[in-house]
């Protein structure tokens, strides 16, 4: 039960407010002056302090100042029947949680105390996290493997959750993201890129269409040709994907790779018309992987197409829209190595080096 220290020299107010707060489920500790309040704080630190300003000897402002000088993280709610610029300024300087004008009704008092307790909870969580982070820093070597495994599990779970959400939103392309990620990883492996770069592409592929969550399902599953307006809405999924992944602060610039997956080398793509050397190798691989899967898989408006259609598309546009070296690797994967698109989630790990 949260403890509320109520400081007021008027007995009637202490009794009334104690009843208000007690009925709301709080443990109320009354104090008639600042000296008594400080004794209580020393012995049994409350969760919130509610104090009047004008009292004999010391004021509520003095109590606020002493609490903050002791660096105690106790939210202090100031009450006064005579508000002024000076008291408001003082309350702000010493970081009072709130400033209530008398007469204070029951609902305002209880609501303000509840908000102060939520603030206190968040402060305590922040302090706990800071303590944990300090412990992590002091034991970094022991914690690296543990935290890496936790991160991998968390992101793996997130990817699976996102895949499930996208399946519900867009059943016709249920496995598209998984297949794109697996193909991008296979291309990177074929090109002898590092393990980290391979797995970066796998994850980017798995997440590249997360922004489709914001696209109406009737547009995603529309069997016929999209209108111009509908097509613009669909195109917006790229920026949506970037915003979501950028906010998630995933490693390896995955958000930027996803932002580029509909760009083209000649600048004819969208949404930013990025082109040429501004598209790194990983972006170029993800671009072709997305195109290849789209051609070779079923869509609401057509059945899956033959590999020859993909080959024609790459030959016609390699060096212009698509990277020539990546296109050659894709051709080798499918025509020589017998690569097949699959929707099985790959296992991956997180690398924390500076590669």
N, C-alpha and C positions, 0 to 999 in steps of 0.2 A: 504494500500500500504506500503510495507516494506521501511524503511528509511535507506539509506546507507550514512555513513559519509566518504567522500573522502578527504584525507589529503595529499597534495603535494605542494611544494613551486613553482613548475613550472606551470604557468597559462595554457600553451598549453596542458599539460597533464590533468589538472583538467577539461578543456573544453572537450577534446576528450573522456576521461573516463566517464565524466558525460553524454555525448551523448550516449555512448555505453550502460551504465546502464539505462538511461532514456528510451531509445528505447526498452529495455528489460522489462519495466514496473515497474521500481523502482523509488522511490523518492530520489534524490541525493542531499545531503547537502555538498557543497565544503568548505574546510578550507585550508588556505595557510600556516598555521603553527600549532604547537602543542598547544600553548596558546589558539588560536581561537578554536581548536578542543575540548579542555577541557571545554571551555565556552559552546559550543554547547551541549556537553554530559551532563553538569549540568542542562541545561534548557530543553533539549529535547532528552532523551537518544535514540540513534539510535539502529537499529537492528544488523547492521554489521559495522565495521570500516575497511576501506581499507587505508593503510598509507604507504608512502614512508619512507625510513630509513634516508637518508642524507638530513637534512633541517637545516636552521640557528637556532642557540640558543639551541633548544631542538631537539632531533632526534626521529624517529619513535620508536626506542627502549625505549626511555624515556616515550613516550605515552603509549606503551604497558605495561610498568611496572606500570605506574600510574593507568591505567584501572584495572589491576589485583590487585593492592594494595587496591583499593577501593572495591574489591570483586564484581565487576560488571560482570555479565554473558553476555558480549558482545564478539562475535567472532571477532578476529582481524586478518586481512590478511596483511602480510608484503610484500612490494615490494622493490626491490633493483636492481640497475644496477651494483653493485659491491658486489656480494655474497662472504661470507667468513665463515670460520669455527666458528669464534667468534659470528657473527650475527646469524648463524644457531643455535648455542648452546644456545645463549641468548633467541632466539625465542622459543626454546624447553622448556627452564627452566620456562619462563613466559607463557607458554601454548598458543602461537599464534596458530590460527586455521590453517593457511597455509602460505607458503613462496614462493612468485613468483619472478622470475627473469625478469627484464626488458630487452628488450622491451616485454611488455605483450600484446598479441593479444586479440581481442574482445571476441572470443569464450572462451578462457581460463579464462578471467576475469569474464564474466557472469556466466560460469559454476561453478567457485570457489565460487562466491557470492551465487549462488543458493544452493550449498552444505552447506555453512556456515549458511544460513537461515534455512535449514532443521535441522542442528545441534542445532540451537537456539530454534527451535520449540520443539525438543525433550527435551532440557534442561528445557524449560518452563513447559512442561508437567510433567517432573520429579519433578520440584519444586512444581507444583500444587498438585501432588499426595502426596508428602511429607507433604505439608500443610494439605491436607485432612486427611492423616494418623494421624497427630498430633491432629487434631480436633476429630478424632475417639477415640484416646486414652484418650482425656480429657472428652469425653462423652461416655465412653465405655458401661456403664450400659444401656443407652438408645439405643445404636446402636447394641447391641448383637442380639436382636431379628430381627431387620431390616436386618442386614448383613446375619444372618442365613437363613432368608427367601429368600434373594436374591441369596445366594449360592445354596439353594435347587432348586430354579427356574432355575438357570443357568445350574446346573448339569442335572436336569430333561430335560431341552431343549437339552443339549448336548447328553444325552442318546437317546432321540427321534431322533435327527439328525443322530447319528451314526447308529441307527437301520434302518433308512430310507436308508442310504448309503449302509449298508450291504444287505438290501433287493434288491437293484439294482445290487449289485455285486454277490449275491448268492441267487437266488430266491428259491432254493430247501430247504434251511435252513433259510428261512426268519424269522421264529419265534423262531428259536433255542435258541438264547441268552435270549429272554424274558422268555421262558419256563424254561430254566436252572436257571435263577435268581429267578423265583417264586418258583420253587421246592426247591432250596437251602434255601430260606427263610422259607418255610414250614417245612423243616427238622429241621432247627435251632429252630423254634418255638416249634416243637414237642419235641425237646431235652431241652426245657425250657432255652435256651440261652437268654441273655439280648436283649432288643429291639434294642440296638445299633448293636449287633453282627448279629441279624437277618437281619437288613437293610444293613449292610456291605456286607453280602452275596448276597442280592438281587442286589445291585449295581454291585458287582463284576461279578455276572452272566450276567447281562445286557451288560457288557463291555468286557467280556473275549475273544471274538473273533474279536475285533476291528482290530487286525493285519491282518485279512483276506483282508482288503482293498488293501494290497500290493500283494496279490496272484492273478495271472491272472484268469479272470472269466471263461475262457475255461477249466481251471483245476478244479475250484470249482464246475462247473456244468457238469463235464464229467460223462456220464452215465456208462462207463465201469471201469475196474480196472485201477488204477493209475500205471504208471511206477515208478521205484525206484527214478528216478530224480524228477518226479512230486510229489511223496510223500515227498521227502526231502524239496521241495519248500513249500508244505502245512504245514509241521512241523515248518517251519520258522515263521508261524503266531504267535506262542507263544511269541517268543522274540520280534517280532514287536509290539505285544499288550503291553508287559511290557515296552518297550521303550516309546511308546506313552503315556501310563498312568503315567509312572514315570516322564516324562517331564511335564505332567499336574499337578503334585503335589496334587493329590487327597488325602483326609484324609483316615485314618484307614488302611494303608498299602494295599489298594486294588490292587496296581500294583503287589505286591508280591504274593497275592492270585492268581491273574490271571496267573502269571509266573508258578505256580504250577499245573495248572488244567489238565495237561496231565502227571503228575508224578504218581508214584505208590509206595505203602508202601515198596515194596521189591527192589526199585531202578530200576525197569525195564522200567520206563516211560522216558519222554523226556521233556525239552531239557537238563536238568542238572543232571538227575538221583538222584534227592533228594529222601530221603527215611526215614522211621522210625520216630523217634522223631523230625526230622527236618521238618516234615509236621505237622503243627498245625491243630486243629480240623476244623477250617474254611476251610483250604485247602482240608482236607479229605472230607468234605461235598460237596465242589464245584466239586471235582473229580468225586464222585459218581453221582452227579446231571447231570454232562455233559454226563457221560456214559448212565445213565438212559434215558435221552431225546433222545440221538442218537439211542438207540435201539427201543424206542417206537414211533419214528417219521419217516416219509417218507424220503428217501434219493435218490439221482439221480440213484444210482445203485441197489436199492431194495425198496419194499414197507415197511411200518411200520410193526414191529414185535409184537408178542403177549407179554403180561406181563410175561408169563412163561419163555420166553427167557431171560428177565432181571433177573428173579428170579434164573434161572440156572446159569447165569453169576456171580451173587453176591455170591451164595452158593459155587460155584467152586473156587472163588478167595478171599472170605472174610478172613481176617486175613493175607493174603499174598499180594494181590494187593490193596484191599479195607479195610477200617476200619470196623471191625465187628459190633461195636455198631451203626455206621451210616447205615450200610447195614440192620440191624434189624429194624431201624426206617423207612427206605424206604419201606421195606416189609410190615410193619404195616400200613403205609400211604396208600399204594395202595390196599392191600388185606383186611384190616379191616375198614379203614376210607373212602375208596372209592375215594381217591384223583385222580383228573384228571389234566393232563397237560393243562395249558391255557396260551395264549399269551397276556393277558391283562396286561398292565403296572401297577404295584403296586404304590401306593403313599408312599413316604418315607420322612423322615426328617433327618437333620444332628445334631448329638450330639457333643457338644464341651467339654464334661467332659473328665477326664483323665482315664476313665474306662479301 
